[in-house]
Amino acid sequence: MNYETILFEINEGIATLTLNRPEVFNAFNEQQSTDVIDALKICEKDKTIRVLILTGSGKAFCSGQDLKSIAGSKRSLSESLYKRYNPMIRAMRNLPVPIICKLNGVAAGAGCSMALASDMIIASENASLIEVFIHVGLVLDSGSSYFLPRLVGSNKAFELATMGSKISAQQAADLGMVNKVVKVEDLDMEVQKVAEYYQTAPTKAVALIKKMLNKSFHSDLETMLEYEAFCQEIAGKSDDYKEGVTAFIEKRKSKFIGQ
């Protein structure tokens, strides 16, 4: 599939979306936002896709908005969020398959937000995250004001947002922002291992769990108990549930087909 600013491929149920503007550390211009949103739509519609890997080309994951591309323009920043970044983050969170962020380098600004909007982050030891907005007199956007305090707590989120401190991959892991940190040379192998797990996992159950966790952020216990019952009824009617029970009884490994 040919795009101007990203690489996108699908291989046996594993989709890989690579931000591909390495000369500007994969900073977002308008075309890259459009390309990412289009690829996410494909991931939502293509029922053969069971996991998405999100990464960047070259030395960086994503350095945020390409400020040079908007220098001198009088475009409303809120309009840019409404038309470009907000739809992208919503599409990521609504995507019914897990998103693994392969954090290969710096994730700054909207790039940091994009990483935090993923379902899992596996980072190389030389990667870093920075909420860089404050350094140009701006506030958090692209979902960071939602994800960051839920991951690190309100006090630490305030510090990271208002001081714009760069944190290493290991510091991010210690704060609960990153799932795992590996050596640079092991990053591809570790991400592939996790992707292959989801490639053969019960996809419908994974999608329902993602929806449940999204809903839990703004729901009370009673609401979630009701929603669990609703989702469990759906999961219990899936082919994968039948296969899982049969495999358990037959004492063999389940062969989930994602339905």
SVG drawing of the C-alpha trace seen along z (x, -y; Angstrom):
<svg xmlns="http://www.w3.org/2000/svg" viewBox="-26 -34 48 69">
<polyline fill="none" stroke="black" stroke-width="0.4" points="0.0,0.0 1.6,-3.3 1.5,-6.4 3.5,-9.6 4.5,-9.8 4.1,-6.4 4.9,-2.8 2.0,-0.3 2.0,3.4 -0.1,6.4 1.5,9.8 -0.5,12.8 -2.7,10.8 0.0,8.4 -0.2,4.8 2.7,2.5 2.4,-1.3 5.7,-3.2 5.8,-6.9 8.2,-7.7 9.6,-11.3 13.0,-10.5 14.6,-13.7 12.4,-15.6 12.3,-12.8 8.9,-11.7 7.2,-15.0 3.6,-15.4 2.6,-17.5 -0.9,-17.5 -0.3,-14.7 1.2,-12.4 -1.9,-12.9 -4.1,-12.0 -2.1,-8.9 -2.2,-7.6 -6.0,-8.1 -6.5,-6.3 -4.3,-3.3 -6.2,-3.1 -9.5,-2.9 -8.1,0.0 -7.1,1.7 -10.7,1.3 -12.3,2.6 -9.9,5.5 -11.1,8.4 -7.9,10.4 -5.9,7.9 -5.4,9.0 -2.7,6.7 -1.1,3.4 2.5,2.4 3.1,-1.4 6.7,-2.7 8.9,-5.3 11.6,-5.1 15.2,-6.2 16.3,-7.4 13.0,-8.7 9.5,-7.5 7.9,-10.9 9.0,-14.5 5.4,-15.9 4.1,-18.6 6.4,-19.8 6.6,-23.4 8.4,-24.5 5.4,-23.3 3.1,-25.7 5.5,-28.6 3.9,-31.8 0.5,-30.3 -2.6,-31.8 -4.4,-28.5 -6.3,-27.9 -4.6,-25.4 -7.9,-24.1 -9.0,-23.5 -5.8,-21.4 -6.7,-19.3 -10.3,-18.8 -9.5,-17.8 -6.2,-15.9 -5.0,-14.9 -8.2,-14.2 -9.6,-11.9 -6.3,-10.0 -6.3,-9.4 -10.0,-8.4 -9.3,-6.0 -6.5,-4.4 -8.6,-4.0 -11.6,-2.7 -9.6,-0.2 -10.8,3.3 -7.3,4.8 -4.4,4.1 -1.8,1.5 1.8,2.2 4.0,-0.9 7.5,0.0 9.2,-2.9 12.5,-3.1 13.5,-6.7 12.2,-10.0 8.5,-10.5 7.8,-14.2 4.6,-16.3 1.9,-14.8 4.3,-11.9 4.3,-11.3 0.5,-11.4 0.4,-8.9 2.6,-6.5 0.5,-6.9 -2.6,-6.2 -1.3,-2.8 -2.3,0.3 1.3,1.4 4.7,-0.3 7.8,1.7 10.8,-0.6 14.4,-0.4 16.8,-1.5 17.8,-4.6 14.1,-5.8 12.7,-8.7 9.4,-10.6 8.9,-14.3 5.7,-16.5 7.4,-19.3 4.4,-21.6 5.4,-23.9 8.6,-24.8 6.8,-26.6 4.1,-28.1 1.4,-25.5 -0.6,-23.0 -1.0,-19.3 -3.0,-18.0 -3.7,-14.8 -4.9,-13.1 -1.9,-13.6 -4.0,-15.4 -6.2,-12.3 -3.6,-9.5 -0.7,-11.0 -2.3,-11.5 -4.0,-8.1 -0.6,-6.5 1.6,-8.5 -0.7,-10.3 -1.7,-14.0 1.3,-15.4 3.8,-13.7 1.7,-14.5 1.8,-18.2 5.6,-18.1 6.1,-16.4 3.6,-18.7 4.8,-22.1 8.5,-21.4 8.7,-19.5 11.3,-17.1 12.6,-14.4 12.4,-11.0 14.4,-8.0 12.7,-4.7 13.7,-3.2 12.3,-6.1 9.1,-5.8 8.9,-2.1 9.4,-2.9 6.6,-5.4 4.3,-2.8 4.2,-4.6 6.1,-1.8 5.5,1.9 9.0,3.1 12.5,1.8 14.9,3.8 18.3,3.5 18.3,1.7 19.2,4.9 16.4,6.8 13.6,4.4 12.4,6.0 12.5,9.5 10.6,8.5 7.9,6.6 7.5,9.5 7.1,12.0 4.3,9.9 2.6,9.4 2.7,13.1 0.9,13.7 -2.0,11.4 -1.9,12.9 -3.3,16.1 -5.2,14.7 -9.0,14.7 -9.4,11.4 -13.0,10.7 -12.3,11.1 -9.2,8.8 -11.4,6.1 -14.0,6.3 -11.4,6.0 -10.0,2.9 -13.5,1.4 -14.1,2.3 -10.9,0.7 -11.6,-2.5 -15.1,-2.7 -13.7,-2.1 -11.8,-5.4 -15.1,-7.3 -17.4,-4.8 -18.3,-3.7 -18.2,-0.1 -21.9,0.6 -21.7,-0.6 -18.7,1.7 -20.3,4.7 -23.2,4.2 -20.9,3.7 -18.9,6.8 -22.0,8.9 -23.0,7.4 -19.5,8.1 -19.2,11.5 -22.5,12.5 -21.0,11.5 -17.7,13.3 -19.6,16.4 -21.2,16.7 -18.0,16.5 -16.3,19.4 -13.2,18.7 -14.9,19.4 -16.2,22.7 -12.7,23.5 -11.1,22.5 -13.4,24.8 -13.0,27.7 -9.2,27.3 -9.2,27.2 -11.3,30.4 -9.1,32.1 -5.9,30.8 -4.5,29.2 -3.5,25.7 -6.4,23.6 -6.5,22.6 -8.3,19.3 -9.5,17.9 -10.5,14.5 -14.3,14.9"/>
</svg>
